[in-house]
Amino acid sequence: MPMTQRRVEPPRGRSESTIRKSMLTQLILQGSIGVLVFSSLLFNQDRGGFRIASVALFLVWIAAGTTYVAQFRALGSWRTLPVQPGETMLWGTVAGRIRPGGGVGLGGQFSMSTHRFRYRPGLVARLRGASAEEWATESLEAVKVTPGNGRAFASGRWVSVETDAGDSVALLTVEPRAVADDIEQALKQARN
């Protein structure tokens, strides 16, 4: 019996597909290397005191892998967020929120619906004091990719969403151009 694939509503944007492929490749690569390294370390009996260090490193690798799988799963979970009557989800991604004063990106989930643009902080960001934020879709004015100095993030770029209050919402992501394009597209859909 052939399996049918469940249709994703709304369909994946370019940024989600690109980030998903990148994360899956990284997950497979890290998993394969980890299995090769740790299988030889854990099952080799001639290590002496190195066994405790091997087990500790193995546990760190498992924890990091679990976190990465959770991020991979969270990439599309914005589709299940609660909506108000008449509101439709349009787009979402996992990214870091750069606070207006700068600093480290606080990981979380961004989503856009016909009524609002939302940020929901992840577990670590909540532990660091981040709280959920949202902006009315009508208050969003422009989306651009901002060049940075490259010190805080390897690509040196992030997405900046300008609001009518003069503030900007900065998203730190591995695919800033694709995310900016998807936000612009979702913003056009929300205004129609």
C-alpha positions in Angstrom: 0.0 0.0 0.0 1.6 3.3 -1.0 2.0 5.9 1.7 0.5 9.4 1.0 2.4 12.4 2.3 0.4 14.7 4.6 0.0 18.2 3.0 1.6 21.0 5.0 -0.7 24.0 5.6 0.4 26.6 4.8 3.1 25.3 2.5 6.8 25.6 3.4 8.4 28.8 2.4 11.9 29.0 0.8 13.5 29.8 4.2 11.9 26.9 6.0 12.9 24.4 3.3 16.5 25.7 3.1 16.9 25.8 6.9 15.4 22.3 7.2 17.8 20.9 4.6 20.7 22.5 6.3 19.7 21.3 9.7 19.1 17.7 8.5 22.5 17.6 6.8 24.2 18.8 9.9 22.2 16.4 12.1 23.2 13.4 9.8 26.8 14.5 9.7 27.2 15.1 13.4 25.3 11.8 14.2 27.5 9.8 11.9 30.7 11.2 13.2 29.5 10.8 16.7 28.6 7.2 16.3 32.0 6.4 14.7 33.9 8.2 17.4 32.0 7.1 20.4 31.5 3.5 19.3 35.2 3.0 19.3 35.7 4.9 22.6 33.0 3.2 24.6 33.6 -0.3 23.5 37.3 -0.4 23.7 38.4 -1.9 27.0 42.0 -0.7 27.2 41.5 2.9 28.2 42.1 3.0 32.0 40.8 6.3 33.5 39.7 7.6 30.1 36.5 5.6 30.3 34.8 8.2 32.6 35.8 11.1 30.2 34.4 9.0 27.3 31.1 8.5 29.0 30.8 12.2 30.0 31.6 13.3 26.4 29.1 10.7 25.1 26.4 12.2 27.4 27.2 15.7 26.2 26.9 14.5 22.6 23.5 12.9 23.3 22.2 16.1 25.0 23.4 18.3 22.1 21.9 15.9 19.6 18.6 15.9 21.5 18.6 19.7 21.5 19.3 19.8 17.8 16.4 17.3 17.0 14.1 19.5 19.1 15.1 22.6 17.1 14.5 20.7 13.9 11.1 19.7 15.0 10.3 23.2 16.2 11.0 24.6 12.8 7.5 23.8 11.5 5.6 23.8 14.8 4.5 27.4 14.3 1.6 26.0 12.3 0.0 24.7 15.5 0.0 28.0 17.3 -3.4 29.2 18.5 -5.1 31.8 16.3 -8.0 34.2 16.8 -11.2 33.9 14.8 -10.6 35.1 11.3 -6.8 34.9 11.7 -4.7 32.6 9.5 -1.1 31.5 10.0 1.2 32.5 7.1 4.8 31.9 7.9 7.2 30.9 10.7 10.7 30.0 11.6 13.2 29.3 14.4 15.6 32.2 14.9 17.3 34.3 17.5 15.8 37.6 18.7 18.4 40.4 19.0 17.3 42.9 21.6 17.2 46.6 20.7 20.3 47.2 22.9 22.2 44.4 21.2 23.8 41.4 22.8 23.4 37.7 22.3 20.5 36.3 20.3 17.7 34.8 22.3 16.5 31.7 20.5 12.8 31.2 19.9 10.1 30.9 17.3 8.9 33.7 15.0 5.6 33.5 13.2 3.4 35.7 11.1 -0.3 35.6 10.7 -2.8 37.8 9.0 -3.1 39.8 12.3 0.2 39.7 14.1 4.0 39.0 14.0 5.0 36.9 17.1 8.1 35.9 18.9 7.9 33.0 21.4 11.2 32.4 23.3 12.6 29.0 23.6 13.4 27.3 26.9 16.9 28.7 27.3 15.7 32.2 26.3 12.9 32.0 28.9 15.4 31.0 31.6 17.4 34.1 30.6 14.4 36.3 31.1 13.0 36.6 27.6 9.2 37.0 27.2 6.8 36.5 24.3 6.3 39.6 22.2 4.0 40.4 19.3 3.4 43.3 16.9 0.3 44.0 14.8 0.8 43.2 11.2 -0.4 46.7 10.3 2.5 48.2 12.3 5.2 46.5 10.2 6.7 48.7 7.6 9.8 47.3 6.0 11.9 44.2 6.0 15.6 44.3 5.2 18.8 42.3 5.6 21.2 44.3 7.7 25.0 43.8 7.3 26.8 43.5 10.6 30.4 43.5 11.7 30.5 39.6 11.6 31.7 39.3 15.2 28.4 38.1 16.7 27.4 35.7 13.9 29.4 34.0 11.1 27.4 35.4 8.2 27.5 38.9 9.7 23.9 39.5 8.6 20.4 39.5 10.2 16.9 40.3 9.3 15.5 43.6 10.5 11.7 44.2 10.5 10.9 47.9 10.9 7.8 49.0 12.8 5.8 52.2 12.5 6.9 53.2 16.0 10.5 53.4 14.7 11.6 50.2 16.4 13.0 47.3 14.6 12.7 43.6 15.3 16.0 41.8 14.6 16.1 38.1 13.7 19.3 36.2 13.8 19.1 33.2 11.3 21.4 31.2 9.1 19.4 32.1 6.0 18.7 35.9 6.4 17.9 36.6 2.7 15.4 33.7 2.4 13.8 34.7 5.8 13.5 38.3 4.7 11.9 37.3 1.4 9.4 35.0 3.2 8.5 37.7 5.7 7.9 40.2 2.9 5.7 37.7 1.0 3.7 36.9 4.2 3.3 40.6 4.9 1.9 41.2 1.4 -0.5 38.3 1.9 -1.6 39.7 5.3 -2.3 43.1 3.7 -4.4 41.7 0.9 
